[in-house]
Amino acid sequence: MMTIKEWAAEYRLINEAEREDLRRRLPLEPVEQSVRSYFGLARLALTLSGSADEPAELWPSRMAYYRQLDERWQRLAERVADAH
């Protein structure tokens, strides 16, 4: 069984490797792919961000807002891709 310090050290190594991969990859990545990646992560964060402090009746309107925002950015990414 790992100690908390061992777990944290492993976690830091993984984060450093991911940051290095992003530093290497992002300058070569087309803008539209970068936007898609960003919103993919935003969708994941949104899925994981449900809060017990938030009234349940507000969740559907919040989700609708973020879906609408995501659709707008997806259309923008498609337009940018089509323009190139």
matplotlib code that plots the C-alpha trace (Angstrom):
import matplotlib.pyplot as plt

x = [0.0, 1.3, 1.8, 0.3, 3.8, 4.5, 1.1, 1.8, 5.2, 3.8, 1.0, 3.6, 5.6, 2.5, 1.5, 5.0, 5.0, 1.6, 2.7, 5.8, 3.7, 1.4, 4.4, 5.7, 2.4, 0.4, 2.6, 2.1, -1.6, -4.1, -6.2, -9.5, -8.0, -6.9, -10.4, -11.9, -9.5, -10.3, -14.0, -13.6, -11.9, -14.5, -17.2, -15.4, -15.0, -18.6, -19.6, -17.4, -18.4, -21.8, -22.0, -24.0, -24.3, -26.2, -29.9, -31.0, -33.6, -30.8, -28.8, -30.9, -30.7, -26.9, -26.4, -28.5, -26.4, -23.1, -24.4, -25.4, -22.0, -20.2, -22.3, -21.3, -17.6, -17.9, -19.5, -16.7, -14.1, -15.8, -15.9, -12.2, -11.4, -13.4, -11.7, -8.3]
y = [0.0, 3.4, 6.2, 9.6, 11.0, 8.2, 8.8, 12.5, 12.0, 9.7, 12.2, 15.0, 12.9, 12.2, 15.9, 16.9, 14.4, 15.7, 19.3, 18.4, 16.6, 19.7, 22.0, 19.9, 19.2, 22.5, 24.7, 22.1, 21.6, 23.4, 26.0, 24.1, 21.0, 23.0, 24.4, 21.0, 19.6, 22.5, 22.0, 18.3, 18.9, 21.5, 18.9, 16.4, 19.0, 19.9, 16.3, 16.0, 19.3, 18.6, 20.2, 19.3, 23.0, 23.6, 23.2, 20.2, 22.3, 24.6, 21.8, 21.4, 25.1, 25.1, 22.1, 23.7, 26.8, 24.9, 22.7, 25.9, 27.4, 24.2, 24.1, 27.7, 27.0, 23.8, 25.8, 28.3, 25.6, 24.1, 27.5, 28.1, 24.6, 25.2, 28.6, 26.9]
z = [0.0, -1.0, 1.6, 0.9, 0.2, -2.3, -4.0, -4.2, -5.7, -8.4, -9.0, -9.5, -11.9, -14.0, -14.0, -15.0, -17.9, -19.1, -18.9, -20.9, -23.5, -23.8, -24.1, -27.0, -28.7, -28.4, -30.7, -33.5, -32.9, -35.2, -33.4, -34.1, -32.4, -29.5, -29.1, -29.3, -26.7, -24.4, -24.6, -24.2, -20.9, -20.0, -20.6, -18.4, -15.7, -15.9, -15.5, -12.4, -10.9, -9.6, -6.2, -3.1, -2.4, -5.6, -5.5, -7.7, -9.6, -10.9, -12.5, -15.7, -16.5, -15.8, -18.0, -20.8, -20.6, -20.9, -23.7, -25.6, -25.0, -26.1, -29.3, -30.1, -29.6, -31.7, -34.5, -34.3, -34.4, -37.5, -39.2, -38.5, -39.8, -42.9, -43.5, -43.6]

ax = plt.figure().add_subplot(projection="3d")
ax.plot(x, y, z, "-o")
ax.set_aspect("equal")
plt.show()
